[in-house]
Amino acid sequence: MSWSALLTADDPQPVPVTLDEAAERATNAAGWVEENWSTWLNTGLRILLILIVAFLLRMAIRRALTKLIERMNRSAQAVEGTALGGLLVNAERRRQRSEAIGSVLRSVASFVILGTAGLMILGAFQIDLAPLLASAGVAGVAIGFGARNLVTDFLSGVFMILEDQYGVGDSVDAGVASGEVIEVGLRVTKLRGDNGEIWYVRNGEIKRIGNLSQGWATAAVDVTVRPTEDLDRVQSVINEATASMAKEEPWNERLWGPVEILGLNEVLLDSMTIRVSAKTMPGKALGVERELRWRIKRALDAAGIRIVGGVPAQAEESTADPTAAMAAPSAFASTTSPQSAAATPIPPAKPELSK
């Protein structure tokens, strides 16, 4: 053992190193550096190249995704300026959908690129990746089993957004809740109910979805009149009322087709029902139905056609004396009249008791 590496209990200062020993150490260090400097240089340059390529690729992909999202938003705004686009396109819905898709794609691209770069850097240090990958696989399986609900919600949200099943402003029936969509997330969808309550629905719990705001809606009205009414006259009155409605604002935009009389929906002894139908803008069927009832009722009243439930026609048209069908009073109704006394049976005489 070298005396230069020892420390005495009395004197804590190190023993001075001789010139020969220092020269030998420097020679050994220089030789070790000379033997390994090429390896260090190659490894450093490889790591630097991996990092540069990874960051440049990540930047290029994120920029391309950002331009794609901006192009989607511009196309949505261009369509929104048209007459039909104002009815079909919701700018906020398209914006949230494009931002959600872009966020998911950017996160996936960053994870894949940086993860691959990290594995390549570990490989450059001559580290065996097989145990590391096996451990990561086992950990991933364990996390997947433990957070399977979270993974299910996330994947369901991704596919709902990609497939454009619903968006902000749509009226939907999600089975567990129904209402207007106010926010679409990757894990939770927020719905506002009819009474103003907010429902937080996990995307993984949605097994079916009914979108009431896509395509078109149907407004159906039943008109019930007496069976004695002339069908051709009733049809003419309803057609005039609905035709005038289709020419006025805002009903000319909410009606997406002519109002049709489908025919008799029901025929009974005291009534018959006529079905009126119209194709409307999504979410506007209820308002169109109310306006149709209002106008049809006024038109029928003006034409003298009464619907079932009004004042019966025979009560207004009959002029006969209401007491004509009543029977005359009977003399036998009074117990004090001579007729009642004569009709009363004579009670039998009481027998006399003999002594």
Secondary structure, 3 states (H helix, E strand, C coil): CCHHHCCCCCCCCCCCCCHHHHHHHHHHHHHHHHHHHHHHHHHHHHHHHHHHHHHHHHHHHHHHHHHHHHHHHHHHHHHHCCHHHHHHCCHHHHHHHHHHHHHHHHHHHHHHHHHHHHHHHHHHCCCCHHHHHHHHHHHHHHHHHHCHHHHHHHHHHHHHHHCCCCCCCCEEECCCCEEEEEEECCCEEEEECCCCCEEEEEHHHCCCCEECCCCCEEEEEEEEECCCCCHHHHHHHHHHHHHHHHCCCCHHHHECCCCEEEEEEEECCCCEEEEEEEEECCCCHHHHHHHHHHHHHHHHHHCCCCECCCCCHHHHHCCCCCCCCCCCCCHHHCCCCHHHHHHCCCCCCCCCCCC
